[in-house]
Amino acid sequence: MTSGGIKPHGIKRAVLSGLGGALALFGGSAMANPKPWQLNMTRGASEWSSVPYHLNNIALGVCVGIGILVFGAMFIAMFRFRKSRGAVAEKWTHNTMLEVVWTTVPVIILITLAYLATGGLTSFANTTGSQMTVKVTGYQWKWRYDYVDYKGKPIDHVGFMSKLDRLSDETRQLDSGMDPNAVQTDGENTYLLNVDKPLVVPVGTKIRFVITAGDVIHSWWVPALGWKMDAIPGIVNAAWTNIEKPGVYRGQCAELCGQDHGFMPIVVKAVPEAEFEQWLAQQQAANAPKPAAAAPATAQATTPAQGNQG
Amino acid sequence: MAHAATHDHHDHHGAPSNFFVRWCMSTNHKDIGTLYLVFALVMFFIGGSFAMVIRAELFKPGLQLVQPYFFNEMTTMHALVMIFGAVMPAFVGLGNWMIPLMIGAPDMALPRMNNLSFWIMPFAFALLLSTLFSAGGAPAGGWTMYPPLALQGGSVAQMVFAIHLMGISSIMGSINIIATILNMRAPGMDLLKMPVFVWSWLITAFLLIAVMPVLAGAVTMLLTDKYFGTSFFNAAGGGDPVLYQHIFWFFGHPEVYIMILPAFGVISEIIPTFARKPIFGYKAMVFAIASIAFLSFIVWAHHMFAVGLPLGAEVFFMYATMLIAVPTGVKVFNWVSTMWGGSMTFETPMLFAIAFVILFTIGGFSGLMLALAPADFQYHDTYFVVAHFHYVLVTGAVFSIIAATYYWLPKWTGRMYSEFWGKMHFWNSVIWVNVLFFPQHFLGLAGMPRRIPDYNVAFANFNMISSIGGFLFGASQLIFVGVLIHAVWGSKKKATDRVWEGAKGLEWTVPSPAPFHTFEVPPVINDDELAHGHVDH
């Protein structure tokens, strides 16, 4: 039971269409932003993000099935065995056959779920063979991204802080009088989900993240990537992703880290490989040590690919 | 019968008439039980008021009421007060009142220690709650107190000492319960003839003794890290922040079961009474509780799937956690089987017990989903988790405490509570608690992290629904207070000794209200009188 796991075909699809159909309907696919009235997890946008999504749907289906049986039996009992209907209490307190069944059947169901989950865990743990490394550092209350290497070549001087965008930050102040509904980016509400500088990464590339923190524990979570990983001072955690579709994927810090824990979002901008390479070259050029002064101001102005709020 | 024996004696020495002597110097298990229960009720409302602040701030996007730091103080204090101040003392109060009555003992084994273990609690909570008014503010790093964050805030010393006091109180209470159950059972009350509630408390008491010192150790290390320059959890000094989480959850997971095992016991008393049928699978019930207690020691890291555990650890803790579904499932199936073929009536305690079985099971389902580590990478630290543990703690533990209160209240006060208002309380509670917590599953799945004071507008709809449910669930509990006040002082309707037609067990053989002293002469045990019926076959 050490391999196995979820791959998009076969039994799982049958289970899904049967039990998770209604949920899949609400879930949609590869959404970048949470939606009003959203009921379920989304499929996500990376190679691995289908694992938690399908596992969630299968486990939910199993629970709903067992729930219908158990609660159904309870309601039948409550209707049939009421004193007001003249029911007379029976005396039995054992039924060996039943007890064996309701001990072994759950064990079989659990083994099935464990088999699927183990496969997902194993594939998640394999961070080898990555083509790119990004170091993520959590700070109170912002993220720092450092590009470490890309396609076997080390990257120098590409790294930046990424913090809550200014409009959200002004709106979120107590008694600001500003309307959270008015915080829009490209027609979507991005209140508390937008940053000044997103993490830009290529699609179709296995990216290894090394994740740590500078002060307290944070947790780096982009739901569309399918996982979160704690950023812990003194410890470097590793995780990986391979984003399949270009898009802007938003997330938030997921570990309580102080007063502005709710205000340090994460934005990952996944772009085609060529566009990424262009962006990276620009960043490297802009950040290369220059003889003259006044680098920061010009660097800000000459990076068109940075912010995404227009 | 025992009945007659107690009648002869109790008139000679009743409760002391002096208020101070009676309540502050009490060594009587019934009075101390009452003190615990009243204390728990007060804490339930204090903790509940913090929850109202949280839900009010989350009513709509944007910050309207409180600053984020104060919001964090509220979430932290809400959890600490509800766990250590409301749920745990309520179960200790129920144990104090009922265990001696259920096993035919005249009192707890260690009555003076019983007094001490209660009277530590008000001081512990005075210390903890005073931090709300202190310069540094209340603890705001979450009830789990993870370093380094917990060490940044003020009031670390008050929080640590308050936890030490609560731990001392819990350990003394547990020693007392174990000593009482093992030494003071009436002749013929064999261990495997004890009511399931007594069994559940015996096992819970061992859990408490095992893990409260672990919590004390963890918070003491926080204290020395903060004030004495040690670096247990400080990476810069060679320590490890994750070590704290391992130690904390080695306490924390058994702690979760400390809050639910006595609830299993309560429900196992109530359902047979109102189904008028002996409990299904008595021994299976006891062994299920024992195996859940054992498993609780080897699953702690399922709270830490996202800290970057090695693959082997993730797999082990995932399997061990999933295993808990088996004994828990057995319990639920047994409760349903107890109802099947019975002759049921639906008084308020039974309504709460049935709601417990359904809603606790829903909490168990989400627990199973959370156990699947890859899915937990998404669920972890979202509102899905908040929904999960409120289903098991509010509709689980708290509903069982309310059920137990309605069930034994006539025995305590000698008067019947108002069935109409009891049912009003039930229907309001069960509807609004679901309006409160069910939408939180959706919020979590859609990606809303927990412990945030403000959120994207996509989460607005369900948060508003949840807040409305929260306010109304909170308000519904005022009905409970009204019912209690009426039952203690106002009700004209005298309770019979048996109270419920189907009630079995020694506690129903003493008069209502239970006299100040009971079972001064050990009762004669008649196996037919035991709630679970004949145990030999």
Contacts between the chains, C-beta under 8 A, distances in Angstrom:
chain1	res1	chain2	res2	distance
A	2	B	315	7.8
A	33	B	456	7.7
A	33	B	458	6.5
A	34	B	446	4.4
A	34	B	447	4.8
A	34	B	448	7.3
A	34	B	456	6.3
A	34	B	458	4.1
A	34	B	459	6.5
A	35	B	446	7.2
A	35	B	458	5.6
A	36	B	457	7.4
A	36	B	458	5.2
A	36	B	460	7.0
A	36	B	461	5.5
A	37	B	442	7.9
A	37	B	461	5.8
A	37	B	462	7.6
A	38	B	442	6.7
A	38	B	445	7.3
A	38	B	446	3.8
A	38	B	458	6.8
A	39	B	442	5.0
A	39	B	445	6.9
A	39	B	446	7.6
A	40	B	442	7.7
A	40	B	445	5.3
A	40	B	446	7.9
A	41	B	378	5.9
A	41	B	445	4.7
A	41	B	446	7.8
A	51	B	374	5.0
A	52	B	374	5.1
A	52	B	375	4.6
A	52	B	377	5.9
A	52	B	378	4.5
A	53	B	378	7.9
A	55	B	372	5.4
A	55	B	374	5.7
A	55	B	375	4.5
A	56	B	369	6.7
A	56	B	375	4.9
A	56	B	378	7.0
A	56	B	379	7.9
A	56	B	445	7.5
A	59	B	368	6.5
A	59	B	369	4.6
A	59	B	372	5.9
A	59	B	375	6.6
A	60	B	369	6.6
A	63	B	365	3.8
A	63	B	366	7.8
A	63	B	368	6.5
A	63	B	369	6.8
A	66	B	365	7.5
A	67	B	361	7.0
A	67	B	362	7.3
A	67	B	365	6.4
A	70	B	332	6.3
A	70	B	333	7.3
A	70	B	336	6.2
A	70	B	361	6.5
A	71	B	358	5.9
A	71	B	361	7.7
A	73	B	336	5.3
A	73	B	340	7.1
A	74	B	336	5.3
A	74	B	339	6.6
A	74	B	354	7.2
A	74	B	357	6.9
A	74	B	358	6.9
A	77	B	336	6.7
A	77	B	339	4.4
A	77	B	340	4.8
A	77	B	341	8.0
A	77	B	342	7.5
A	77	B	344	7.6
A	78	B	339	7.0
A	78	B	344	6.5
A	78	B	346	7.8
A	78	B	354	7.2
A	81	B	275	7.3
A	81	B	339	6.7
A	81	B	340	6.7
A	81	B	341	6.1
A	81	B	342	5.0
A	81	B	343	6.4
A	81	B	344	5.4
A	82	B	343	7.6
A	82	B	344	5.3
A	82	B	345	7.4
A	82	B	346	7.9
A	83	B	276	7.3
A	83	B	343	4.5
A	83	B	344	6.1
A	83	B	345	5.0
A	84	B	345	7.4
A	87	B	342	7.1
A	87	B	343	4.5
A	87	B	344	7.1
A	88	B	343	5.7
A	89	B	275	6.8
A	89	B	276	4.1
A	89	B	277	4.5
A	89	B	341	7.1
A	89	B	342	5.0
A	89	B	343	4.1
A	89	B	502	7.7
A	90	B	277	6.3
A	90	B	341	4.0
A	90	B	342	7.4
A	91	B	277	7.3
A	91	B	278	7.0
A	91	B	533	7.4
A	92	B	280	8.0
A	92	B	341	6.9
A	93	B	277	8.0
A	93	B	278	4.8
A	93	B	279	6.7
A	93	B	280	5.4
A	93	B	281	6.7
A	93	B	282	6.8
A	93	B	532	7.4
A	93	B	533	6.1
A	93	B	534	7.9
A	94	B	280	7.3
A	94	B	281	6.3
A	94	B	537	7.6
A	95	B	280	7.9
A	95	B	337	7.2
A	98	B	333	7.8
A	98	B	337	7.2
A	99	B	281	6.4
A	99	B	284	6.5
A	99	B	330	7.5
A	99	B	333	8.0
A	102	B	329	6.6
A	102	B	330	6.8
A	102	B	333	4.7
A	103	B	326	6.4
A	103	B	329	7.8
A	103	B	330	6.3
A	106	B	325	6.1
A	106	B	326	5.6
A	106	B	329	5.0
A	107	B	326	6.1
A	110	B	322	4.9
A	110	B	323	7.3
A	110	B	325	6.2
A	110	B	326	7.3
A	113	B	322	6.9
A	113	B	368	7.9
A	113	B	372	6.3
A	114	B	318	7.0
A	114	B	319	5.9
A	114	B	322	5.9
A	117	B	318	6.2
A	117	B	372	4.5
A	117	B	373	6.1
A	117	B	374	5.6
A	117	B	375	7.3
A	118	B	315	6.0
A	118	B	318	7.7
A	120	B	373	7.8
A	120	B	374	3.5
A	121	B	311	6.3
A	121	B	314	5.4
A	121	B	315	6.2
A	121	B	318	7.4
A	121	B	373	5.5
A	121	B	374	5.6
A	122	B	311	6.7
A	124	B	374	6.3
A	124	B	377	7.3
A	125	B	311	4.2
A	125	B	314	7.7
A	171	B	62	6.8
A	172	B	62	6.8
A	172	B	63	6.1
A	172	B	454	5.6
A	173	B	63	6.9
A	174	B	63	4.4
A	174	B	64	7.5
A	174	B	65	8.0
A	174	B	66	7.6
A	174	B	67	5.9
A	175	B	63	7.7
A	175	B	64	7.5
A	176	B	62	7.3
A	176	B	63	7.7
A	178	B	62	7.6
A	179	B	62	7.6
A	180	B	61	4.1
A	180	B	62	4.8
A	180	B	456	7.8
A	180	B	457	5.4
A	181	B	61	7.8
A	181	B	457	5.6
A	189	B	456	6.5
A	189	B	457	4.8
A	189	B	458	6.7
A	190	B	456	7.5
A	191	B	61	6.4
A	191	B	456	5.2
A	191	B	457	5.6
A	192	B	454	6.4
A	192	B	455	6.6
A	192	B	456	5.3
A	193	B	456	5.1
A	211	B	308	7.9
A	215	B	148	6.8
A	216	B	148	4.7
A	216	B	149	4.2
A	216	B	152	6.8
A	217	B	146	6.1
A	217	B	148	7.2
A	217	B	149	6.6
A	217	B	241	6.1
A	219	B	306	6.1
A	219	B	380	7.9
A	219	B	381	6.3
A	221	B	381	7.8
A	221	B	449	7.3
A	223	B	378	6.5
A	223	B	447	4.4
A	226	B	377	6.7
A	226	B	378	6.6
A	227	B	306	7.8
A	227	B	374	7.9
A	227	B	377	3.8
A	227	B	378	7.1
A	228	B	306	5.2
A	228	B	377	5.9
A	228	B	378	7.5
A	228	B	380	6.2
A	228	B	381	7.1
A	229	B	306	6.1
A	229	B	308	6.3
A	230	B	306	5.2
A	230	B	307	4.7
A	230	B	308	6.2
A	232	B	235	7.8
A	232	B	241	5.6
A	232	B	242	6.4
A	232	B	307	6.8
A	232	B	308	7.3
A	233	B	148	6.5
A	233	B	235	5.0
A	233	B	236	7.7
A	233	B	241	6.4
A	234	B	235	2.1
A	234	B	236	7.0
A	234	B	239	7.8
A	234	B	240	7.0
A	234	B	241	6.7
A	235	B	235	7.0
A	235	B	240	7.6
A	235	B	241	7.4
A	235	B	242	6.6
A	235	B	308	6.8
A	237	B	307	7.7
A	237	B	308	3.6
A	238	B	308	7.6
A	251	B	447	7.3
A	252	B	447	7.6
A	252	B	449	5.2
A	252	B	452	7.4
A	253	B	449	7.1
A	254	B	306	7.6
A	254	B	380	6.9
A	254	B	381	4.3
A	254	B	382	7.1
A	254	B	449	4.8
A	255	B	146	7.9
A	255	B	306	7.9
A	255	B	381	6.0
A	256	B	72	7.1
A	256	B	141	6.9
A	256	B	142	4.8
A	256	B	146	7.5
A	256	B	149	6.6
A	256	B	450	8.0
A	256	B	451	4.5
A	257	B	149	6.1
A	258	B	69	7.9
A	258	B	72	7.6
A	258	B	140	7.9
A	258	B	149	6.0
A	258	B	152	6.8
A	259	B	67	7.4
A	259	B	68	4.5
A	259	B	69	4.0
A	259	B	72	6.5
A	259	B	140	7.6
A	260	B	68	6.2
A	261	B	68	7.6
A	261	B	72	7.5
A	261	B	451	6.3
A	261	B	452	6.3
A	262	B	68	6.6
A	262	B	449	7.4
A	262	B	451	7.8
A	262	B	452	3.3
A	262	B	453	5.5
A	262	B	454	5.4
A	262	B	455	7.2
A	263	B	68	7.5
A	263	B	454	7.5
